[in-house]
Every structure is written in C-alpha cells, then in structure tokens.
Amino acid sequence: MSPASQSPATQRAAAKTTRHVPVGGRTADPGTVAIVGVGPGDPGLLTLRAAAELERADTVIVGRAHCPAEILAYCRPDAEIIDSAEGDPAKLAARAAKAGRRVVRLFQGDPGLGCGLADEGGALAKAGVPFEVVPGVSAVTGVPGYAGIPLTDAKHREVRVVDASHGGVDWDRFADPAATLVILGAEDTLPETVKGLVAAGRPASTPAAMTSLGTTTEQETVVSTLHRLVADTKGMESPAMIIVGDVVGWRDRLSWFETKALFGWRVLVPRTKEQAASLSDQLRGYGAVPDEVPTISVEPPRTPQQMDRAVKGLVTGRYEWVVFTSTNAVKAVREKFVDYGLDARAFAGLKVAAVGEQTAAALVEFGIQPDLTPTGQQSSEGLAEVWPPYDEDLDPINRVLLPRADIATDTLIARLTELGWECEDVTAYRTVRAAPPPAPIREAIKGGGFDAVLFTSSSTVKNLIGIAGKPHNVTVIAVIGPQTAKTAEEYGLRVDVMADRPSVSALAEALAEYGAKRRAAQIEAGDPLRKPSQMRRGARRRK
C-alpha cells in the first residue's frame, strides 16, 4: 500500500515505528524529499501526515519567519533545521537528499497553490531526487473558513482564485457577478484591483471582505463593498486575502473565530510551561494568546535526607495516609521513586489524598487514584473539612505523611492533629523567586501590553510584582480566590475577575465569561471592539 493510500492513523504509527536513525549524519536508506504544506497559520491545521513527516525528518528546510514554533516542535531534537533564506531551497534539499538524509521542505498553506511546488518540484525531478508531496490546508479555503465566509452556497457555485500580487490582471475575465472571487496578494495593489473589477462590470456595491493574518489570533476581517474597500482596510497588515461576492453576506451569521470570548487577548500566565500546559490550552480554546512567565523556581530541599527517610517509611508501611498539596509535591516524590527504582505500586495499601483537581490529575498520571479530594473548596482548608477522624479500630496506623514546600502553612496539620492523626511534615522541595523575565515581557507588563493576567496564588502576585513590576491599570486582573484577591488589592491592583471555585480551569472560565460580557457591552453600545490593551494611551486603534 502506498503512503498516499494509507489512513492518517496508519501513517502516524508507521512514522513512529520506522523512524530513520542517522548514522554519521546519514540515514540507512537513500534520501528523499517530502514537500509538505503546513496550513495558512494556525498550527492546529497541520495534517497528521505532515506531522509524521516532520517526526522522522533528518533535515527540515523552512522559512523560519513564517513557521510557528509549534510546528517545528514535531521535529526530532537532532534534526537539522535550515532557513530557506540560506540559499536555493531546491538545491539545499537535493544536496541533503543525495547525502542520504530524509528531507522535509515546508511551505505555508498548500505547496501547489501560491507556493513553489512547480519550481522546486521541477528542480528536484531534473536532479533525479525522489520526492513526494504532502498537501496542506490552503489559505484559499482555510482563511475564509476562519473568517466565517463560505465560498459557495446554494446560489453561488463557482469560485475563481486570482493572484494579484504582481498586478497586470485582466479583470474582464473575472467580471461575472455570480462567481466568488478569492484574490491573493492584493494588499499592495488594492486600488488597482478595485478599479479594475469595477471597470470590468462588477457593481461598486458588490460585497467584499479583506482578512489579514488569517487563521492566527491576530486575524482581522473587515467587511465592506468594492466602493469602500480601500478606505475601510487602510492600515491592515499583510498577508491579506480579499473575497468578493454575495457570499460575504454570510459573515454576520457564521463568524466563529473572531467572536471567541478572548479572541486575540494576550494573557499572562505566571507559571512554568510545564505547570501551565492545560491552562494555556484552555485559554487558546477561548481565542487567547497565553504567555507563560514563571514567578517561582522549584529547587530540591537543602537536606534531602528527610525525604529519603520518608520514602523508605512509605515503602515499609510507616504511614496510613500520604497527602499531596501540590503538583510539585507529586513531582518531588515521583523523582525520589525513580532514584530508588520504585513506581506507583509502592503505594499499595496506602490511602492517598489530593488537595485539588490539578494535583489529583498529576497523581493519576503517576498511576495513583486519590482516595480523598475536597468536595468544595480546593485548598488545604477544603481538604481539612472532609478529612476523617482517626479511628483506632479502623486505622491500624495513625501517621500521615505530608511532602510539601518549605513555605507551606500549618492549617492542615493543625486540623489533622485535632482529629487524632500524627503528621510528619517533610520538605519535599523549596520555592524561590524566579529570575526576572526578558525586558520585552517586563515592558509589556508595566506598559499595558497584556490584556489580562491570571494570578493563581498570593505568591504569584508578590513574585510577579517583585521580578517584573505592577501590571498596567488597563490590564484585567483575574484571581483564583479571595485570599489571592486580598493580596492583589494590598499591592494596589484592581481585581476584575475571581473564579467561583479555586481551580485554574475555573479561573480561565471566569476570564472568558468576563471577556464575553465585555464584548457584548461594546456591541450593544455601538463602540468599536477593543481589547483592554487597546484602551491605553497610544495604542493602535481600528474601527
């Protein structure tokens, strides 16, 4: 069966099991070139087959300025990444393939539409280099789809695509008002394009739309007419696409991307990438652009012997319960287990408690299903409320192990002691203030470059201000709970959003609800739709 006829799942599995191992910079079989389309901008539009090709590539040739980092993340760590600006891409690909390497040549959109498939594929064929083509989502269909404009409907069944980037188009050939026009590269020749279409017979009142930076969170769509298009789109960024025809009228009903609750919002998440993964994914689902900035650094305890003794006691049956109050505590114990050659089976016979859903998820990933989690407030206080009293008839051991941070509070220990339990509080890790973020991030925080910042604890408030300064007063401040809100207010911040329950998922939901209400209010008042960052003095404003 040829690769083109296999299912995507089969291709992906094959890529993982038949990956070529470089030996001295060469693969074991003759080199080939895969000409791969990566879609118009959204990394989520990468096809399964394109991802599989990237995963097994020895050399990747790409225009770095136009390729999202999320796409290159599919490459192996040892893959050679070559910028196409370094020379003729076809010659670079041919040279690498002849050296026995598996080469991937990346194109935006689809290689065969508005890209270099004809030229580069022809050059490879002339050089006798085997190649294959992996089609991608084309901007011609992807961008209108994200703009909420169908290219055909029951009344309009013809679509004509025009490349106007070099001018000189015979617009008389595109005068039929029944056909939808998709015009590429017209942002630099827009007056000439509009004048040519009207002169060819298209009414000046014909609906027209321009979308710039399509399928990205910077996407902007302006709906107008041929008569007003030049004036209404002044200042829009490249690359842009123009759609001409009555199908533009569907935009009001079908716009789904730019109407997301947090569309285009730049949101500061004061956590590490590892900690913020699920939160950032949730924010992207609301249309936001998350920026992870760690405010604390997690380091091993100064006296690791305490943790060594705790792990040995855990294995030998010293404890009845083990309590995890953070994902960092789970990670610290898991790393100790690895050091000792242990796994989750060592928890057999132990009862395990988790302070909240994030910690519980980390335990499940470790292979441990928590026996107890709070039913209400997800905090040490919430866990204390549901903790059972010690019963000497039911509990053979009354000791509880709490592997925690060096700055943890004693609320939970006090409550468990009242209930008859003997607690062993062990420092599993230390938290120290992280290094300041890069200067552009600090400037964006203080200058209003962020639309919102999420504070997940009082310490994130203190540490962010300590390493980067106070957020600008136009920035929306969202906090996980009352204690964090109190700390934020003590530091002079205005709290705009508070989660209805103390979890990062609920915090993201609350921010999205705030964003949706803010957008609805702007629409009802007839105001231009502006993000919070666009309300600061000197910000770029567009109607």
Number of C-alpha atoms within 10 A of each C-alpha: 5 5 12 12 9 13 11 16 12 13 20 18 11 14 19 13 10 9 15 18 15 17 9 6 16 19 19 13 12 14 22 23 27 22 27 28 26 27 27 26 24 20 17 11 17 20 18 15 23 26 20 21 26 27 22 22 29 29 25 24 22 20 17 15 10 11 19 13 11 12 17 19 12 16 21 14 11 11 19 14 18 18 14 19 12 10 10 10 21 22 14 18 29 25 16 21 25 18 15 20 26 29 28 29 26 26 25 22 26 25 26 19 18 18 14 16 19 12 11 20 22 13 16 19 13 9 14 11 18 16 18 14 19 20 20 26 20 21 24 21 15 19 26 25 19 22 27 21 22 19 25 15 11 5 10 16 11 13 14 11 14 17 15 18 16 10 14 11 16 12 18 14 9 20 18 15 15 15 20 24 22 22 22 19 19 23 23 15 14 19 14 15 23 21 15 19 22 18 14 16 14 21 15 17 13 16 20 24 26 27 24 22 20 25 25 20 20 16 20 19 23 17 20 21 20 23 17 15 21 18 10 17 22 10 10 17 14 14 14 22 23 24 24 23 25 20 23 24 17 15 18 11 9 15 17 13 19 20 15 18 24 28 24 23 25 23 24 26 24 23 21 15 15 9 16 19 12 14 20 22 14 18 24 19 15 24 23 24 23 22 19 19 20 23 26 20 13 14 14 13 18 12 11 14 10 15 19 17 11 21 20 13 13 19 16 10 14 17 22 18 22 21 25 26 25 21 20 22 21 21 17 21 20 17 14 17 17 10 10 12 8 15 15 14 10 14 17 10 12 16 16 21 23 28 24 25 18 19 22 25 16 20 22 13 10 14 13 17 17 19 12 18 24 20 11 14 18 19 20 23 16 17 24 19 16 13 17 12 15 19 13 10 7 7 11 11 17 17 18 23 22 22 27 24 23 16 11 15 11 10 11 22 19 13 18 20 14 12 15 15 21 17 20 15 19 18 22 27 24 18 17 14 17 16 15 18 15 10 10 9 17 19 17 17 23 17 18 22 25 27 26 30 22 23 26 22 19 18 16 22 24 20 20 24 19 15 16 20 15 18 25 21 16 20 28 25 23 25 30 25 21 16 12 22 25 15 18 24 13 11 13 11 19 16 16 14 22 23 20 14 17 21 19 21 18 16 24 23 18 20 27 23 16 19 22 17 13 18 21 14 13 13 12 9 9 9 11 12 16 16 22 20 23 18 15 16 10 7 11 11 11 13 9
